[in-house]
Amino acid sequence: MNFKEFRKGIYESPKEGDMRVPVRAVSTSEMLGSMMSDRTFRQAQNVAQLPGILEASYVMPDGHEGYGFPIGGVAAFDPDDGIVSPGGVGYDINCGVRLIRTNLSEKDIRPKLKPLISALYTNVPSGVGSKSKVRLNPQQLEEAVTEGLRWAVNHGYGTQKDLEHCEENGFFGDSDYSLVSDMAKKRGGPQLGTLGAGNHFMEIQKVEKILDPEIGKAFGITHEGQITIMVHSGSRGYGHQICDDFIRTMMGAIQKNNWQLPDRELSYAPLHAKESQDYLQAMRTAINFAFNNRQLMTHWARETFAQVLGGRWEDYDLSLVYDVCHNIAKFEEHEVAGKTKKVCVHRKGATRAFWKGRKEIPQAYRNVGQPVIIPGSMNTASYLLCGQPGAALTFGSSCHGAGRVMSRHEAIRRFSGRDIVKQMEASGQAIEAGSYELLAEEAGGAYKNVDEVVRAVELAGISKIVAKMVPIGVIKG
């Protein structure tokens, strides 16, 4: 591919063959080459061939090869002649991340860090196939995935402020539980409030550096050494099954209607087709599942802080800064060819990054911009950013994490989980994990340099770096 600088921090490869739009990569010149080592850009070119795609097929700096769409892929589609693709959302629907601030400093919790991490590991179910302390029958599950985060708040697992500090207020309407398969319901019922495995985690972090004190203050990040909690998880087996079901449904529609398909993994249907409408309504229940999933884990984390440190969780603040999605398809208003129009944005491994003034941002942050939360790996930093006007070009999208550079099998071959634990403990971190093999899979060396990833989106004017956090306590499934 022939990339040329399109704008500072953004490179463009022109249309060729059946591509309807160019491919644009948000990247530094150094990172651009590394993304050419796998099928990332080939997949982005395939996405550029889909009907109704607008402006460009985007790849964020954490981009790497995925299923159909590259992970880190962003594409917006015209509501009249565009499509929806389950591969453009991903298997873990509304995989997302939330940041919780506290009024504690490292010195306040350092003496109790190990018992705190142990208690969190006990109180927050984690691991492959993990089951929640809350078991929902099909009717109760329907309420949770239809009402969204309001369900958790009404059942005593959250506050009104939690609702306000969540993308879309933690709720997607126009959903239909009847379109969800019995298998998805069976998988989801026992999993609400579970962390899962893979790259999902709960971390106790400390603020290592504040890069923008003014915005940091608006977000409640006020001093270096401040303790935060980060939760990264999604819709678990419930969302995975919905994706799997509708990929098959859309493949059937592709064959029946003889629609053009650049890659089998990019099964899709026109937005107006029944298959797409059914998928979107089922997908929204998984989005609501994931909001509640992260909320229940937040509730148990709050209880755990009170249990180990004494008093009430409110004594330590433990307020939600924000909760953002990064595997989603949704209708938003964006400027296209000089006119504002509603489009269907697919973000797969990409995070919404709206700038100040957008009505979708909580009132408390509207004068500064939306918090953008970028998790790193357990061996590296995570970042809190703020959406900037430059994100208008990328349909309000930023990166979502560090991005893998190595397969899980290769990471297991190269790294030792036992050595990772020794290194982390030697550096003062406390860690609880399901297995040494999992830790090897998630070694920092298996990921891109998150510092460079966030530098790339700042360079492009998409997001501004507000604060850098480093983990001092880690829970992995």
Buried (B, 14 or more C-beta within 10 A) or exposed (E): BEBEEBEEBBBBBEBEEEBBBBBBBBBBEEBBEBBEEBBBBBBBBBBBBBBBBBBBBBBBBBBBBBBBBBBBBBBBBBBEEBBBBBBBBBBBBBBBBBBBBBBBBBEBBBEBBBBBBBBBBEBBBBBEEBBBEBEBEEEBBBBBBBBBBBBBBEBEBBBEEBBBBBBBBBBBEEBBBEBBBEBBBBBBBBBBBBBBBBBBBBBBBBBBEBBBEEBBBBBBBBEBEBBBBBBBBBBBBBBBBBBBBBBEBBBEBBEEEEBEBBBEBBBBBBBEBEBBBBBBBBBBBBBBBBBBBBBBBBBBBBBBBBBBBEEEBEBBBBBBBBBBBBBBBBBBEBEBEEEEBEBBBBBBBBBBBBBBEBEBBBEBBBEBBBBBBBBBBBBBBBBBBBBBEBBBBBBBBBBBBBBBBBBBEEBBEEBBBEEBBEBBEEEEBBBBBBBBBBBBBBBBBBBBBBBBBBBBBBBBBBBBBBBBBBBBBBBBB
